[in-house]
Amino acid sequence: MSKKITMNWIIAIIVAAVYLLVSIAFSAWAYSWIIWVAYGIYRLIIK
């Protein structure tokens, strides 16, 4: 795999881990979607 594809996977896994950590730690399942929105905006800007 290319370096860019590998980096994208690493970032996606980190975002998923942070999402689960925040959701479980703060019982904030309803608000943790903000993490995915931030990730989506990041992807649009970087792409």
C-alpha positions in Angstrom: 0.0 0.0 0.0 1.1 3.5 -0.6 2.1 5.8 2.3 -1.1 8.0 1.9 -3.5 5.0 2.1 -1.7 3.6 5.1 -1.8 7.1 6.8 -5.6 7.4 6.0 -6.2 4.0 7.7 -4.2 5.0 10.8 -6.1 8.3 11.1 -9.5 6.5 10.7 -8.6 3.9 13.4 -7.5 6.7 15.8 -10.7 8.6 15.2 -12.8 5.4 15.8 -10.9 4.7 19.0 -11.3 8.3 20.3 -15.0 8.1 19.4 -15.5 4.9 21.5 -13.4 6.3 24.3 -15.4 9.5 24.5 -18.7 7.8 24.1 -18.0 5.2 26.8 -16.2 7.5 29.3 -18.8 10.2 29.2 -21.9 8.2 28.2 -22.2 10.8 25.4 -23.4 8.7 22.5 -25.8 11.3 21.4 -23.1 14.0 21.1 -20.1 12.0 20.0 -21.2 12.3 16.4 -19.3 15.6 16.5 -16.1 13.7 16.3 -17.2 12.1 13.0 -18.2 15.5 11.7 -14.8 16.9 12.5 -13.1 13.9 10.9 -15.3 14.4 7.7 -14.3 18.1 7.6 -10.7 17.2 8.0 -10.9 14.7 5.1 -12.5 17.3 2.9 -9.8 19.9 3.6 -6.9 17.5 3.2 -8.2 15.8 0.1 
